[in-house]
Amino acid sequence: MTLTFKARRLSCLALTLAATTLGTTALAAPALASLAAHPAAANAIAGYAWVDGGNVQSYYDFNSKSASPTAVTATSPSTGDYEVEFANMSSIALNADVQVTTYGPIRTCAASSWDPDGTKLRVVVDCYDVSGTLSNGNFNVIVTHPTSAPHGVFDYALDYQPNASGTLITNQYNSSHKKNSVKHLGPGRYQLLFGGPSTTGTQGIVHVTPVGAQSGNCEVASWTGSAKGELVNVDCFAAGLGHAPQNREFIVTYATSSSLMGIKGQVVANAFAAGKAPLYAPNVQFSSKRGAKVNVVHYRTGEYGVLAIGSGGNAAKWGGDVQVSAVGTRDQLCLSGGWGTGITPSLNVDCFDKSGNLTDLPFTVEWVVP
């Protein structure tokens, strides 16, 4: 895919803004820049990549442990199967957080596995069409493991026991130094508790990625504060006819006043987009830059624009990363439809029902750039 496709609705965004009093315009994505030195992440070992056509797009990659032109690479051994490798990051393989968002044509992409490959962290991603067949796809992937607490709350957990309840003991992090646990509520239904401060209502954002070499999908059902910390409900489904509830592994990240990578010092804007108006500011949102804000444009059924107004970032060197997650209980999917950088980062989000038809959905969305 090309940068032209990535900016396919930016002209619509500019027209929308011109018709309002937001006072900014969307910029088309810049031409690919030469690889710049990657800034270190002071409190995390982390990286991201946009994998398109089986290749990492260098303007859209980040590795906190390497500034090499091959800091992030990808190969596709077979149809729908991808291996993404992050140089010098093998040390986090046994406790990394991995999140994946589909980009472009509708696919469900799962983090099949991740492990050390010499000094590299190797992440295997498998993509499936709506019938559950392995199919070539494009995706954004982030990996992270904090070495010290970020701002706000940042938690993640891998549910590696899909038929059981209990305390999670591997692939997890809790910025409050509390326990993470999971309840198996029934076939394909789970509730995670990220231990932490007592809160109420819906705050922050959540992202979920199915784990394992199998088709199907996992969806954020809801999340809310409690006396013991954050409660996150996740539903998982089989692919194909019926989309029945399915027990399976998955990994969840929860963040407030932080990015889904849990890194201090990056430019981040995220939101829970649940409004119905043609143009609105989500009630639940966070921007790292003072005065910045997130607005959502509803173009037509299932198609949205997200404006990270004032967030910006160094677009001359960095293309940034976008993560999107549908929120609901009907095996639905939201994916990245492309994004443009500039004074106002402009993100496109497309949402689909289980049959692959565009449909209106609430979703979480994040823009992050070094």
C-alpha positions as CSV (number, residue, x, y, z in Angstrom):
1,M,0.0,0.0,0.0
2,T,1.1,3.5,-0.6
3,L,1.1,6.8,1.3
4,T,-1.5,7.9,-1.2
5,F,-3.8,5.2,0.2
6,K,-2.8,6.0,3.7
7,A,-4.1,9.5,3.2
8,R,-7.2,8.5,1.2
9,R,-9.6,10.5,3.3
10,L,-7.4,13.4,4.5
11,S,-9.1,15.8,2.0
12,C,-12.4,15.0,3.6
13,L,-10.9,15.7,7.0
14,A,-9.6,19.1,5.8
15,L,-13.0,20.0,4.4
16,T,-14.7,18.9,7.7
17,L,-12.3,21.1,9.7
18,A,-12.8,24.0,7.4
19,A,-16.5,23.9,8.0
20,T,-16.0,24.0,11.8
21,T,-14.2,26.3,14.2
22,L,-11.4,23.9,15.1
23,G,-8.9,26.1,13.4
24,T,-6.5,23.6,11.9
25,T,-6.2,21.6,8.7
26,A,-5.1,18.0,8.1
27,L,-1.9,17.4,6.2
28,A,-1.2,14.6,3.7
29,A,1.3,12.0,4.9
30,P,4.9,13.1,4.0
31,A,7.2,11.3,1.6
32,L,9.2,8.5,3.2
33,A,12.1,10.0,5.1
34,S,15.6,8.6,5.5
35,L,16.0,6.5,8.6
36,A,16.7,8.7,11.6
37,A,18.4,7.7,14.9
38,H,15.8,6.0,17.1
39,P,15.5,7.8,20.4
40,A,15.9,5.6,23.5
41,A,12.9,4.9,25.7
42,A,14.0,5.8,29.2
43,N,11.6,3.6,31.0
44,A,10.8,0.7,28.6
45,I,12.2,-1.6,26.1
46,A,9.7,-1.1,23.2
47,G,9.1,-1.0,19.5
48,Y,6.5,-0.8,16.8
49,A,6.2,-1.5,13.1
50,W,3.8,-1.2,10.2
51,V,4.0,-4.4,8.1
52,D,2.7,-3.9,4.6
53,G,3.0,-6.6,1.9
54,G,5.2,-8.6,4.3
55,N,7.7,-5.7,4.6
56,V,8.4,-3.2,7.4
57,Q,8.0,0.4,6.2
58,S,11.0,2.1,7.7
59,Y,9.4,5.5,8.2
60,Y,6.8,3.7,10.4
61,D,9.0,1.6,12.7
62,F,10.7,2.2,16.1
63,N,13.1,0.2,18.2
64,S,14.3,1.6,21.5
65,K,17.3,-0.7,21.5
66,S,18.7,-0.1,18.0
67,A,19.3,2.6,15.4
68,S,20.3,0.2,12.7
69,P,18.5,0.3,9.3
70,T,17.5,-3.3,10.1
71,A,16.3,-2.6,13.7
72,V,12.9,-4.0,12.7
73,T,12.5,-6.6,9.9
74,A,9.7,-8.8,8.6
75,T,9.4,-11.9,6.5
76,S,6.4,-14.0,5.3
77,P,7.2,-17.7,5.3
78,S,3.7,-18.6,3.9
79,T,0.3,-17.1,3.1
80,G,-1.0,-15.1,6.0
81,D,2.0,-15.9,8.3
82,Y,4.5,-13.2,9.3
83,E,7.6,-13.0,11.4
84,V,8.6,-9.6,12.7
85,E,11.9,-9.3,14.5
86,F,13.1,-6.5,16.7
87,A,16.9,-6.3,17.1
88,N,18.5,-6.4,20.6
89,M,15.1,-7.1,22.3
90,S,15.4,-10.8,23.2
91,S,15.6,-9.9,26.9
92,I,11.8,-9.1,27.0
93,A,10.6,-12.2,25.1
94,L,9.3,-14.0,28.2
95,N,7.4,-11.0,29.6
96,A,6.6,-8.8,26.6
97,D,3.3,-7.1,25.8
98,V,2.3,-7.6,22.1
99,Q,-0.6,-5.8,20.5
100,V,-1.7,-6.0,16.8
101,T,-4.1,-3.9,14.8
102,T,-5.1,-4.8,11.2
103,Y,-4.4,-2.2,8.5
104,G,-6.3,-2.0,5.2
105,P,-8.4,-5.0,4.0
106,I,-10.5,-6.7,6.6
107,R,-8.6,-9.4,8.4
108,T,-8.3,-10.7,12.0
109,C,-4.6,-10.8,12.9
110,A,-3.5,-12.7,16.0
111,A,-0.2,-12.7,17.8
112,S,0.6,-16.3,17.2
113,S,3.7,-16.4,19.4
114,W,6.8,-14.4,20.4
115,D,10.2,-15.7,21.5
116,P,13.9,-14.9,21.4
117,D,15.8,-15.5,18.2
118,G,19.4,-15.0,19.2
119,T,19.5,-11.3,20.3
120,K,16.3,-10.5,18.5
121,L,12.7,-10.6,19.7
122,R,10.7,-12.6,17.1
123,V,6.9,-11.9,16.9
124,V,4.8,-14.3,14.8
125,V,1.6,-12.8,13.4
126,D,-1.1,-14.8,11.6
127,C,-3.9,-13.1,9.6
128,Y,-7.2,-14.6,8.6
129,D,-10.2,-13.5,6.4
130,V,-13.8,-13.5,7.7
131,S,-14.2,-17.2,7.0
132,G,-11.2,-18.1,9.2
133,T,-8.8,-18.9,6.3
134,L,-5.1,-17.8,6.5
135,S,-4.9,-14.8,4.2
136,N,-2.3,-12.1,3.4
137,G,-2.9,-9.0,5.5
138,N,-1.3,-5.8,6.7
139,F,-1.0,-4.8,10.3
140,N,0.6,-2.5,12.9
141,V,2.3,-4.3,15.8
142,I,3.7,-2.9,19.1
143,V,5.9,-4.6,21.7
144,T,6.9,-3.3,25.1
145,H,8.0,-4.1,28.6
146,P,8.5,-1.2,31.0
147,T,11.7,-1.1,33.1
148,S,10.1,1.5,35.4
149,A,6.6,2.9,35.9
150,P,5.3,5.3,33.3
151,H,3.0,8.2,33.9
152,G,-0.5,7.3,34.9
153,V,-1.7,3.6,35.0
154,F,-0.2,1.0,32.6
155,D,-1.1,-2.7,32.9
156,Y,-1.1,-5.7,30.7
157,A,-1.7,-9.4,31.1
158,L,-1.7,-12.5,28.9
159,D,-4.5,-15.0,29.7
160,Y,-2.6,-18.2,29.0
161,Q,-5.2,-20.5,30.7
162,P,-8.3,-20.0,28.6
163,N,-10.4,-22.5,30.5
164,A,-9.5,-21.4,34.1
165,S,-9.6,-18.6,36.6
166,G,-6.8,-17.4,38.8
167,T,-3.8,-15.2,39.1
168,L,-1.8,-14.4,36.0
169,I,1.9,-15.2,36.6
170,T,3.5,-14.7,33.2
171,N,3.6,-12.0,30.6
172,Q,2.2,-9.3,32.7
173,Y,2.9,-5.9,34.2
174,N,1.1,-3.7,36.8
175,S,2.3,-0.2,37.3
176,S,0.6,-0.2,40.8
177,H,2.6,-3.3,41.8
178,K,-0.6,-5.2,42.4
179,K,-1.8,-8.6,41.2
180,N,-3.5,-9.2,37.9
181,S,-6.1,-12.0,37.8
182,V,-8.7,-13.4,35.5
183,K,-12.2,-15.0,35.9
184,H,-13.5,-17.4,33.3
185,L,-17.2,-16.4,33.2
186,G,-18.3,-18.9,30.6
187,P,-17.4,-20.1,27.0
188,G,-15.3,-17.3,25.5
189,R,-16.1,-14.8,28.2
190,Y,-13.5,-13.4,30.6
191,Q,-13.1,-10.7,33.2
192,L,-9.6,-9.4,34.1
193,L,-8.8,-7.5,37.3
194,F,-5.8,-5.2,37.0
195,G,-5.2,-4.5,40.7
196,G,-4.7,-0.8,41.5
197,P,-6.2,2.3,43.0
198,S,-10.0,2.5,43.6
199,T,-11.8,4.1,40.7
200,T,-15.3,4.4,39.3
201,G,-16.6,4.6,35.8
202,T,-14.8,4.2,32.4
203,Q,-11.4,5.8,32.2
204,G,-8.4,5.3,29.9
205,I,-8.3,2.9,27.0
206,V,-8.1,-0.9,26.5
207,H,-6.7,-2.9,23.6
208,V,-7.0,-6.7,23.1
209,T,-5.2,-9.1,20.7
210,P,-6.0,-12.8,20.3
211,V,-3.0,-15.1,20.9
212,G,-2.2,-18.4,19.3
213,A,-2.1,-20.0,15.8
214,Q,-5.8,-20.2,15.3
215,S,-8.5,-18.1,13.6
216,G,-11.2,-16.2,15.5
217,N,-11.3,-12.9,17.3
218,C,-11.3,-11.4,20.8
219,E,-13.1,-8.1,21.5
220,V,-13.1,-5.7,24.4
221,A,-16.6,-5.9,25.8
222,S,-16.3,-3.2,28.5
223,W,-14.2,-1.9,31.3
224,T,-14.8,0.0,34.5
225,G,-13.2,1.0,37.8
226,S,-13.8,-0.8,41.1
227,A,-12.6,-0.8,44.7
228,K,-9.8,-3.2,43.8
229,G,-8.7,-1.8,40.5
230,E,-9.7,-1.9,36.8
231,L,-12.2,-4.6,35.6
232,V,-11.9,-5.4,31.9
233,N,-14.3,-7.8,30.2
234,V,-13.2,-9.6,27.0
235,D,-15.3,-11.9,24.7
236,C,-13.7,-14.3,22.2
237,F,-15.3,-15.9,19.2
238,A,-14.6,-18.6,16.6
239,A,-14.4,-17.6,13.0
240,G,-16.8,-18.7,10.2
241,L,-20.5,-19.6,10.3
242,G,-22.1,-18.8,13.7
243,H,-19.1,-17.1,15.3
244,A,-19.7,-19.1,18.5
245,P,-18.0,-18.1,21.7
246,Q,-14.6,-19.7,21.9
247,N,-12.1,-20.1,24.8
248,R,-8.7,-19.0,23.7
249,E,-5.6,-17.1,24.8
250,F,-5.4,-13.3,24.5
251,I,-3.4,-10.4,25.8
252,V,-4.9,-7.1,27.1
253,T,-3.4,-3.7,27.7
254,Y,-5.0,-1.0,29.9
255,A,-3.6,2.6,30.0
256,T,-4.6,5.9,31.5
257,S,-2.5,9.1,31.0
258,S,-0.1,7.0,29.0
259,S,0.3,5.2,25.7
260,L,-0.3,1.5,25.0
261,M,3.5,1.2,25.0
262,G,3.9,2.7,28.5
263,I,6.7,5.0,27.5
264,K,7.4,8.4,29.0
265,G,8.2,11.3,26.6
266,Q,6.5,10.1,23.5
267,V,3.7,12.1,21.8
268,V,0.5,10.2,22.4
269,A,-3.2,10.9,21.9
270,N,-5.8,8.2,22.6
271,A,-9.6,8.0,23.2
272,F,-12.6,5.9,23.7
273,A,-14.8,6.9,20.7
274,A,-18.4,6.1,21.6
275,G,-20.4,9.2,20.4
276,K,-23.0,9.2,17.6
277,A,-22.7,12.8,16.4
278,P,-21.1,13.6,13.0
279,L,-18.4,15.5,14.8
280,Y,-17.6,15.2,18.6
281,A,-15.0,15.2,21.2
282,P,-14.9,11.8,23.1
283,N,-15.5,12.2,26.8
284,V,-12.7,9.7,27.6
285,Q,-9.5,10.8,26.0
286,F,-5.9,11.7,26.7
287,S,-3.3,13.8,25.0
288,S,0.3,14.2,26.1
289,K,0.7,17.7,24.8
290,R,-0.9,20.6,26.8
291,G,-3.9,22.0,24.9
292,A,-4.2,19.1,22.5
293,K,-7.5,17.2,22.1
294,V,-9.1,14.4,20.1
295,N,-12.1,14.9,17.9
296,V,-13.9,12.2,15.9
297,V,-15.6,12.7,12.5
298,H,-18.3,10.1,11.5
299,Y,-18.2,10.1,7.7
300,R,-20.7,7.4,6.9
301,T,-21.7,3.9,8.2
302,G,-18.6,2.3,9.8
303,E,-16.2,5.0,8.6
304,Y,-14.5,7.4,11.0
305,G,-11.8,10.1,11.1
306,V,-9.9,10.7,14.3
307,L,-8.2,14.1,14.6
308,A,-5.4,14.3,17.2
309,I,-5.6,18.1,17.2
310,G,-2.4,19.7,18.5
311,S,-0.6,16.4,19.2
312,G,1.7,16.7,16.1
313,G,5.0,15.0,16.5
314,N,8.2,15.0,14.4
315,A,6.7,14.1,11.1
316,A,9.9,14.8,9.3
317,K,11.4,11.7,10.9
318,W,8.6,9.6,12.2
319,G,5.4,8.1,10.8
320,G,4.1,7.0,14.2
321,D,1.8,4.1,15.1
322,V,-1.9,3.6,15.3
323,Q,-3.8,1.0,17.4
324,V,-7.5,0.4,17.2
325,S,-9.8,-2.0,19.1
326,A,-13.6,-2.5,18.7
327,V,-15.7,-2.4,21.8
328,G,-18.7,-4.6,22.0
329,T,-20.0,-8.2,22.4
330,R,-20.9,-9.4,18.9
331,D,-17.6,-10.4,17.3
332,Q,-17.0,-7.1,15.5
333,L,-13.8,-5.6,14.3
334,C,-12.4,-2.1,13.9
335,L,-9.2,-1.6,12.0
336,S,-6.8,1.2,10.8
337,G,-7.9,2.6,7.5
338,G,-4.7,4.7,7.2
339,W,-3.3,7.8,8.8
340,G,-1.5,11.0,8.0
341,T,1.1,12.9,10.1
342,G,1.4,16.7,10.4
343,I,0.2,19.5,12.6
344,T,-3.0,17.5,13.1
345,P,-2.4,13.7,12.9
346,S,-5.4,12.3,11.1
347,L,-6.4,8.7,11.6
348,N,-9.0,6.7,9.6
349,V,-10.9,3.9,11.3
350,D,-13.2,1.4,9.6
351,C,-15.5,-0.9,11.6
352,F,-17.2,-4.1,10.5
353,D,-19.7,-6.6,11.7
354,K,-19.0,-10.4,11.9
355,S,-20.0,-10.8,8.3
356,G,-17.6,-8.2,7.0
357,N,-20.1,-5.4,6.5
358,L,-19.4,-1.8,7.5
359,T,-21.2,-1.0,10.8
360,D,-21.2,1.8,13.4
361,L,-19.3,0.8,16.5
362,P,-17.6,2.3,19.6
363,F,-13.8,1.8,19.6
364,T,-10.6,2.7,21.3
365,V,-7.9,4.4,19.2
366,E,-4.4,5.6,19.8
367,W,-1.8,7.7,18.0
368,V,1.8,7.5,19.3
369,V,5.1,8.8,17.9
370,P,8.6,9.3,19.4
